[in-house]
């Protein structure tokens, strides 16, 4: 009698192996021929949906193919989390934008991980993160302007902070 195929168990087995071996991680000094694969970063304004699966599957196929060709593939992931889509979604739910956005990022990360999407998860970009914003040169908040997403200081809650970069 044939044994039933347990897709979930097989997928978890390989996802764990890729993570343990760092199969889809790449260091800056990797000697292999380089290939850069960048998919659009999702807006973390809601749960994952079929459009996410479609979009990220194409990038995933490219990364896997180029990796099998022996190339060092840089495939970062990030979240386009600073701006109106996330802020408006948070307003609709009555949740603080940072709290709402962080929860959606965790949800999307879990969904992409379950799909087996291959990224260098060490290189996650979150465009609402103050450590990212300060390098963008974005015009945006001016000194002294109220920015409710930013924490007052290390280890403090997000609140009404003045922008002082």
C-alpha positions as CSV (number, residue, x, y, z in Angstrom):
1,X,0.0,0.0,0.0
2,X,1.4,3.4,-1.0
3,X,2.2,5.8,1.7
4,X,0.4,9.2,1.7
5,X,2.5,12.2,0.6
6,X,2.6,14.7,3.5
7,X,3.3,18.0,1.6
8,X,3.4,20.0,4.8
9,X,6.1,17.8,6.4
10,X,8.2,17.7,3.2
11,X,8.0,21.5,2.9
12,X,9.0,22.0,6.5
13,X,11.9,19.6,6.2
14,X,13.4,21.5,3.3
15,X,12.7,25.0,4.7
16,X,14.5,24.0,7.9
17,X,17.4,22.7,5.9
18,X,17.7,25.9,3.8
19,X,17.6,28.0,6.9
20,X,20.2,25.8,8.8
21,X,22.6,25.8,5.8
22,X,22.0,29.4,4.8
23,X,21.2,28.2,1.3
24,X,19.7,31.6,0.2
25,X,21.9,33.8,2.3
26,X,24.8,35.6,0.7
27,X,27.7,37.6,2.1
28,X,29.1,40.7,0.4
29,X,32.4,38.9,-0.3
30,X,30.8,35.8,-1.8
31,X,33.2,34.8,-4.7
32,X,30.5,33.4,-7.0
33,X,29.1,35.4,-10.0
34,X,26.6,37.8,-8.5
35,X,22.9,38.1,-9.3
36,X,20.5,40.5,-7.7
37,X,16.8,39.6,-7.6
38,X,14.5,42.2,-6.1
39,X,10.8,41.9,-5.9
40,X,8.5,44.8,-5.0
41,X,8.3,45.1,-1.2
42,X,4.7,44.5,0.0
43,X,2.7,47.2,1.7
44,X,1.9,45.8,5.2
45,X,-1.6,47.2,5.2
46,X,-3.5,43.8,5.4
47,X,-3.1,40.1,5.3
48,X,-1.3,38.2,2.5
49,X,-3.5,37.4,-0.5
50,X,-3.3,35.7,-3.9
51,X,-1.7,38.8,-5.4
52,X,1.2,38.4,-3.0
53,X,1.6,34.7,-3.9
54,X,1.6,35.5,-7.6
55,X,4.1,38.3,-7.4
56,X,6.6,36.6,-5.0
57,X,6.4,33.3,-6.8
58,X,8.0,34.8,-10.0
59,X,10.9,36.3,-8.0
60,X,11.2,33.0,-6.1
61,X,11.5,31.0,-9.3
62,X,14.2,33.4,-10.5
63,X,16.2,33.1,-7.3
64,X,16.0,29.3,-7.3
65,X,17.0,29.1,-10.9
66,X,20.0,31.4,-10.6
67,X,21.1,29.7,-7.4
68,X,21.0,26.3,-9.2
69,X,23.2,27.9,-12.0
70,X,25.8,28.4,-9.3
71,X,25.4,32.2,-8.8
72,X,25.5,34.1,-5.6
73,X,22.0,35.5,-5.5
74,X,21.2,38.5,-3.4
75,X,17.4,38.4,-2.8
76,X,16.5,40.8,0.1
77,X,12.9,41.2,1.4
78,X,11.4,44.3,2.9
79,X,8.2,46.0,3.6
80,X,7.1,49.3,2.1
81,X,5.7,50.3,5.5
82,X,6.2,54.1,5.7
83,X,3.3,56.0,4.2
84,X,-0.4,56.3,3.6
85,X,-1.4,52.6,2.8
86,X,-0.2,51.4,6.2
87,X,-1.3,54.5,8.0
88,X,-4.8,54.6,6.5
89,X,-5.3,50.9,7.3
90,X,-4.2,51.5,10.9
91,X,-6.6,54.5,11.2
92,X,-9.5,52.3,10.0
93,X,-8.8,49.8,12.8
94,X,-8.2,52.4,15.4
95,X,-4.7,51.0,16.1
96,X,-1.5,52.9,16.5
97,X,0.3,52.8,13.1
98,X,3.5,51.3,14.4
99,X,1.6,48.5,16.3
100,X,-0.6,47.8,13.3
101,X,2.3,47.8,10.8
102,X,4.5,45.6,13.0
103,X,1.6,43.1,13.3
104,X,1.1,43.0,9.5
105,X,4.8,42.6,8.9
106,X,4.9,39.6,11.2
107,X,1.8,38.2,9.5
108,X,3.3,38.7,6.0
109,X,6.6,37.2,7.1
110,X,4.9,34.1,8.4
111,X,2.9,33.8,5.2
112,X,6.0,34.1,3.0
113,X,7.9,31.7,5.1
114,X,5.1,29.1,4.9
115,X,5.1,29.5,1.2
116,X,8.8,28.6,1.3
117,X,9.8,31.9,-0.3
118,X,13.6,32.1,-0.5
119,X,15.1,35.4,0.7
120,X,18.1,36.4,2.7
121,X,16.0,37.0,5.8
122,X,19.0,38.7,7.4
123,X,18.5,41.6,5.1
124,X,14.9,42.7,5.9
125,X,14.1,46.3,5.2
126,X,11.3,48.1,6.9
127,X,10.8,51.6,5.5
128,X,9.2,52.9,8.6
129,X,12.2,52.0,10.8
130,X,14.1,55.1,11.9
131,X,17.4,53.3,11.2
132,X,16.3,53.0,7.6
133,X,14.6,56.4,7.2
134,X,17.7,58.4,8.3
135,X,19.7,57.0,5.3
136,X,17.0,57.6,2.6
137,X,17.3,61.4,2.3
138,X,13.5,61.5,2.2
139,X,12.1,65.0,2.5
140,X,9.3,64.2,4.9
141,X,9.5,65.2,8.6
142,X,11.3,68.4,9.3
143,X,13.2,69.1,12.5
144,X,10.7,69.6,15.3
145,X,7.8,68.1,13.3
146,X,5.6,65.6,15.1
147,X,6.2,62.0,14.0
148,X,4.1,59.6,16.1
149,X,5.7,56.4,14.8
150,X,9.2,57.0,16.1
151,X,10.2,56.0,19.6
152,X,11.3,58.7,22.0
153,X,14.6,56.8,22.5
154,X,16.1,53.4,22.8
155,X,13.8,51.0,24.6
156,X,10.9,53.5,24.8
157,X,7.4,53.3,23.4
158,X,6.5,55.0,20.2
159,X,4.9,58.3,20.9
160,X,4.8,61.9,19.9
161,X,8.4,62.4,19.1
162,X,10.1,65.4,17.4
163,X,12.1,64.5,14.4
164,X,15.8,65.3,15.2
165,X,18.0,63.6,12.7
